[in-house]
Amino acid sequence: MNRRLILPLVVFLIGALALAAAAIITFSPRQQGQSGTASVGGPFTLTTAEGKPLTDKELRGAPFLVFFGFTHCPDVCPTKLFEISETLRAAGTKGDKLKALFISVDPERDTPEVMKSYLGSFDPRIIGLTGSRPQIDAMLKAYRVYSKKVGEGEDYTMDHAAAVYLLDSDANFVGTVDYHEKDETIMAKLKRLVAG
């Protein structure tokens, strides 16, 4: 084999193994508690768009959705928030107790005031949450969310995962809704979540 090809091949294989290991760790079952359920989520205290603290304990008793994004997002976030709004409306009275959290991955720009203004166009059951950078980083870690600042200065953007996390009334992770899923699949997942 040509020596010039060996190094790129070795680098590729190491990268592929690292990616596979990360996937196994991310979606491995909990070591304690519920077998077969990925360990996602956990306790938190963040600040609402009204400037009030909200904890995970206050959400117990009803299922909820979690979506991570930021208000300067040009396309994915407003599209996903519109889809969440439409899904909440389509759920009708069965979805009345369902809430959705929009958690900023960009707390440096997404103050409570900015979040309140931004979310005014979406379903009122979507609760905007922000916090300090350490609080947000802890949430990203707890939910295993990829997020990275791209660019410098005022016009930077944020790369981030676009999945919607589904949590039951005990705040246990039960699955995700991915951006490419069909409407009927999403509604079936939400019906199970609300019924559970």
C-alpha positions as CSV (number, residue, x, y, z in Angstrom):
1,M,0.0,0.0,0.0
2,N,1.2,3.5,-0.8
3,R,2.7,5.2,2.3
4,R,0.9,8.4,1.5
5,L,-2.4,6.7,1.9
6,I,-1.6,5.0,5.2
7,L,-1.6,8.1,7.4
8,P,-5.0,9.5,6.2
9,L,-6.5,6.0,6.5
10,V,-5.2,5.7,10.1
11,V,-6.6,9.2,11.0
12,F,-10.0,8.3,9.4
13,L,-10.2,5.0,11.3
14,I,-9.3,6.7,14.6
15,G,-12.0,9.3,14.0
16,A,-14.6,6.7,13.1
17,L,-13.8,4.8,16.3
18,A,-14.0,7.9,18.4
19,L,-17.4,8.8,16.8
20,A,-18.7,5.2,17.4
21,A,-17.5,5.4,21.1
22,A,-19.2,8.8,21.6
23,A,-22.5,7.4,20.2
24,I,-22.3,4.3,22.5
25,I,-21.6,6.5,25.5
26,T,-24.4,9.0,24.6
27,F,-27.1,6.5,24.1
28,S,-26.1,3.7,26.5
29,P,-28.7,2.7,29.1
30,R,-28.5,4.2,32.6
31,Q,-26.3,2.3,35.0
32,Q,-28.8,2.7,37.7
33,G,-32.6,3.1,37.7
34,Q,-34.4,2.5,34.5
35,S,-32.8,-0.1,32.3
36,G,-32.9,0.6,28.5
37,T,-33.5,4.4,28.8
38,A,-30.8,6.8,27.8
39,S,-29.6,9.0,30.6
40,V,-30.8,12.4,29.4
41,G,-31.9,15.4,31.4
42,G,-31.7,16.2,35.1
43,P,-32.2,18.9,37.7
44,F,-31.9,22.6,36.6
45,T,-32.7,26.1,37.5
46,L,-33.0,28.6,34.6
47,T,-34.6,32.0,34.1
48,T,-37.8,32.4,32.1
49,A,-38.5,35.1,29.6
50,E,-40.4,36.9,32.4
51,G,-37.2,37.0,34.4
52,K,-38.4,34.4,37.0
53,P,-36.5,31.3,38.0
54,L,-37.9,27.9,36.8
55,T,-36.8,24.5,38.1
56,D,-37.3,21.0,36.8
57,K,-39.4,20.3,39.9
58,E,-42.0,22.9,38.8
59,L,-42.5,20.9,35.6
60,R,-43.3,17.6,37.3
61,G,-46.8,16.3,36.9
62,A,-47.1,17.0,33.2
63,P,-45.1,15.9,30.1
64,F,-42.9,18.4,28.4
65,L,-40.7,19.0,25.3
66,V,-37.3,20.5,25.3
67,F,-35.7,22.2,22.3
68,F,-32.3,24.0,22.3
69,G,-31.7,26.9,20.0
70,F,-31.1,30.7,19.9
71,T,-32.9,33.8,18.9
72,H,-30.4,34.9,16.2
73,C,-30.9,31.5,14.4
74,P,-31.7,32.3,10.8
75,D,-33.8,29.2,9.9
76,V,-33.8,26.0,11.9
77,C,-35.0,27.5,15.2
78,P,-37.9,29.6,13.9
79,T,-39.0,26.7,11.7
80,K,-38.8,24.2,14.6
81,L,-40.6,26.6,17.0
82,F,-43.3,27.1,14.4
83,E,-43.6,23.3,14.0
84,I,-43.8,22.9,17.8
85,S,-46.5,25.5,17.9
86,E,-48.5,23.8,15.2
87,T,-48.1,20.4,16.9
88,L,-49.3,21.8,20.3
89,R,-52.4,23.3,18.5
90,A,-53.0,20.1,16.6
91,A,-53.0,18.1,19.9
92,G,-56.1,19.9,20.9
93,T,-57.4,19.6,24.5
94,K,-55.3,16.5,25.0
95,G,-52.2,18.7,24.6
96,D,-53.4,21.4,27.1
97,K,-51.1,20.1,29.8
98,L,-48.2,19.7,27.5
99,K,-45.5,22.4,27.7
100,A,-42.4,23.1,25.6
101,L,-39.1,24.6,26.7
102,F,-37.0,26.6,24.3
103,I,-33.6,26.7,26.0
104,S,-31.0,29.2,24.6
105,V,-27.6,28.0,23.7
106,D,-26.5,31.6,23.4
107,P,-27.2,33.2,26.8
108,E,-24.8,36.0,26.1
109,R,-27.3,37.5,23.6
110,D,-30.5,35.8,24.7
111,T,-31.5,37.8,27.7
112,P,-35.0,37.2,29.2
113,E,-36.2,40.4,27.4
114,V,-34.9,39.2,24.0
115,M,-36.4,35.7,24.6
116,K,-39.8,37.3,25.5
117,S,-39.9,39.4,22.4
118,Y,-38.7,36.5,20.1
119,L,-41.3,34.0,21.5
120,G,-44.2,36.4,21.1
121,S,-44.9,34.9,17.6
122,F,-45.2,31.3,18.9
123,D,-47.6,29.2,21.0
124,P,-47.8,30.6,24.6
125,R,-47.1,27.1,26.0
126,I,-43.5,27.5,24.7
127,I,-41.4,28.7,27.7
128,G,-38.2,30.5,26.9
129,L,-35.4,29.8,29.2
130,T,-31.9,31.3,29.6
131,G,-29.3,31.6,32.3
132,S,-25.6,32.1,32.9
133,R,-23.1,30.4,30.7
134,P,-22.3,27.7,33.4
135,Q,-26.1,27.0,33.8
136,I,-26.5,26.6,30.1
137,D,-23.4,24.5,29.7
138,A,-24.7,22.2,32.5
139,M,-28.0,21.8,30.6
140,L,-26.2,21.0,27.4
141,K,-24.2,18.3,29.2
142,A,-27.3,16.9,30.9
143,Y,-29.2,16.6,27.6
144,R,-26.1,15.6,25.7
145,V,-26.6,18.5,23.2
146,Y,-24.0,19.6,20.7
147,S,-23.5,23.3,20.6
148,K,-20.6,25.4,19.3
149,K,-20.0,29.1,18.7
150,V,-19.0,29.8,15.1
151,G,-17.4,33.1,14.1
152,E,-16.3,36.2,16.0
153,G,-17.6,39.6,16.9
154,E,-21.3,40.5,17.0
155,D,-22.3,38.4,14.0
156,Y,-21.3,35.0,15.3
157,T,-23.7,32.1,15.0
158,M,-24.2,28.9,16.9
159,D,-24.1,25.3,15.6
160,H,-26.4,23.2,17.6
161,A,-28.4,19.9,17.6
162,A,-32.0,20.3,16.3
163,A,-33.8,17.4,18.0
164,V,-36.8,17.9,20.3
165,Y,-36.5,15.9,23.5
166,L,-39.6,14.3,25.0
167,L,-39.9,14.0,28.8
168,D,-42.8,12.4,30.7
169,S,-44.6,13.8,33.8
170,D,-41.8,12.5,36.0
171,A,-39.2,14.3,33.9
172,N,-37.9,11.0,32.5
173,F,-36.5,11.1,29.0
174,V,-38.7,9.0,26.7
175,G,-37.4,9.8,23.2
176,T,-36.8,12.5,20.6
177,V,-38.5,14.0,17.6
178,D,-36.1,14.5,14.7
179,Y,-36.5,17.2,12.1
180,H,-37.1,14.8,9.2
181,E,-39.9,12.8,10.8
182,K,-43.4,12.8,9.2
183,D,-46.2,14.7,10.9
184,E,-48.1,11.4,11.7
185,T,-45.0,10.0,13.4
186,I,-44.6,13.1,15.5
187,M,-48.3,13.1,16.5
188,A,-48.1,9.5,17.5
189,K,-45.2,10.1,19.7
190,L,-46.9,13.1,21.4
191,K,-50.1,11.1,21.9
192,R,-48.1,8.4,23.7
193,L,-46.4,11.1,25.7
194,V,-49.6,12.8,26.8
195,A,-51.4,9.5,27.5
196,G,-48.5,8.1,29.5
